[in-house]
Amino acid sequence: MIASLRGEILSMDNQSAIIEVNGVGYRVMLSTQSLAAINEKGSEVTVLTTMIVREDSVSLYGFLSSGEQQLFEKLITVSGIGPKVALSALSAFNADTLKRIIADEDVTRLATVSGIGKKTAQRIILELRGVLDVNDISENTSKIKPSGTVQATDALLNMGFTSPEITVALDGFEGDLNDAAAVIRHALKRLGAS
């Protein structure tokens, strides 16, 4: 079992990175949020890994934090949730936000994840809501968001933007967070869609 890797990033695409450790290159599947955080080709990185062995393949899934890895491992215990869908959920939302969505039983937000429909979202919530430790969620995710930010996020999701894109686009807004129209205009400018 490969529990972690530390090495140089040889290459990256939108789903994985090849990490060279002592002359051996390992393809590691990562969430888009983790891929964005590990910098670029040539840099050194340490990732925790979960190895999934199937009849026809052996795959490594990488994580930058133990919290992200533990949530991934809980997600794949849910009936009908495989590693790809679990990674998709962690690409759409960071681990703390995803825990909060499950704890709050927010089926609508969870169903926005690629590969998760309404029934699957309900199953995830049913099976994990009592299992997840929501006490370790950071203060930022447990605070109630201003209504304009929530409305803007919903509108941008409906326009087809992903949660990571929206998070980046909303960053730096200095106006009234309850003014949804202003928040959306700011986000669209940052997304280059205006």
BALO-515245 format. One record per residue (C-alpha): residue in three letters; x, y, z. Coordinates in steps of 0.2 Angstrom, whole numbers, plus 5000, padded with zeros to 4 digits. Each point is the difference from the previous one (the first is absolute). Last residue first. Layout:
BEGIN
ALAXYZ/...
***
This chain:
BEGIN
SER490752024904/ALA500649825000/GLY501850025005/LEU499849905016/ARG500550155010/LYS498850114991/LEU498649875003/ALA500449995018/HIS499950195003/ARG498450014990/ILE499349855010/VAL500450095017/ALA499350164994/ALA498349914995/ALA500049905017/ASP500150165011/ASN500149925017/LEU501949994999/ASP500050194999/GLY501650054991/GLU501849945003/PHE500149844988/GLY501749935001/ASP499649824998/LEU498349974991/ALA500949944984/VAL501249885009/THR498549925009/ILE499050004984/GLU501349914990/PRO500249875014/SER498149975001/THR499949974981/PHE499250134988/GLY498549944989/MET498950155001/ASN498949915013/LEU501649995011/LEU500250194998/ALA498250035005/ASP500249895016/THR501650085005/ALA499350184997/GLN498449955011/VAL501149945014/THR501250154999/GLY498550125000/SER499349915015/PRO501550035011/LYS500949835004/ILE499649935017/LYS501649955009/SER500449825001/THR501250014985/ASN501150145007/GLU500149925017/SER500949854995/ILE499149835000/ASP500749895014/ASN498349995009/VAL499249934984/ASP500749825004/LEU499149904986/VAL499149845004/GLY498350065005/ARG499850094983/LEU500949874990/GLU498749864995/LEU498450114998/ILE501050154993/ILE500849894987/ARG498449914996/GLN499150174998/ALA501450064988/THR499849844990/LYS498150034998/LYS500350184995/GLY501349964987/ILE501949985003/GLY501149974985/SER500650184998/VAL499650095016/THR498550125000/ALA499049865010/LEU501050055016/ARG499350184999/THR498249944998/VAL500149865013/ASP500650125014/GLU499849885015/ASP500950135011/ALA501349875005/ILE500349954982/ILE500250184994/ARG501150045015/LYS501149844997/LEU500150064981/THR500650185006/ASP501349935012/ALA500749884986/ASN500150134986/PHE498550004988/ALA499949964982/SER501649914998/LEU499749905016/ALA498349944993/SER500949954983/LEU501249905011/ALA498649915008/VAL499249974982/LYS501749934994/PRO500349895015/GLY498349924999/ILE498450045008/GLY498549884997/SER499849945018/VAL501050125011/THR501649935006/ILE500950114987/LEU499550165008/LYS500849955017/GLU501749974991/PHE499850174992/LEU499650085016/GLN501549925009/GLN501150064985/GLU499450185001/GLY500350015019/SER501749924998/SER500550144989/LEU500950024983/PHE499149854993/GLY500549874986/TYR499049864992/LEU501049864994/SER499349874988/VAL500349814997/SER499049934985/ASP499149864993/GLU499449905015/ARG499950155011/VAL501350075012/ILE499750175007/MET501550085008/THR499750155012/THR501450135000/LEU500750145011/VAL500950124989/THR501750095002/VAL500550124986/GLU501650064992/SER499950124985/GLY500549964983/LYS498350024992/GLU498950125009/ASN499250055015/ILE499349875012/ALA498450115004/ALA499150004983/LEU500249814999/SER499349985018/GLN498550114996/THR499749904984/SER500049845010/LEU501449884997/MET500449844991/VAL501849945003/ARG501149934985/TYR501649945008/GLY501650034992/VAL501549895006/GLY501850085000/ASN500150025019/VAL498250075001/GLU499350094985/ILE498350075001/ILE498849994985/ALA498550115004/SER498249974997/GLN498350064994/ASN500250164990/ASP501849954994/MET501650015009/SER501849954997/LEU501749955008/ILE499550065017/GLU501549975012/GLY499949885015/ARG499249965016/LEU498749865000/SER498849935013/ALA499149845006/ILE500549884986/MET499349835005/
***
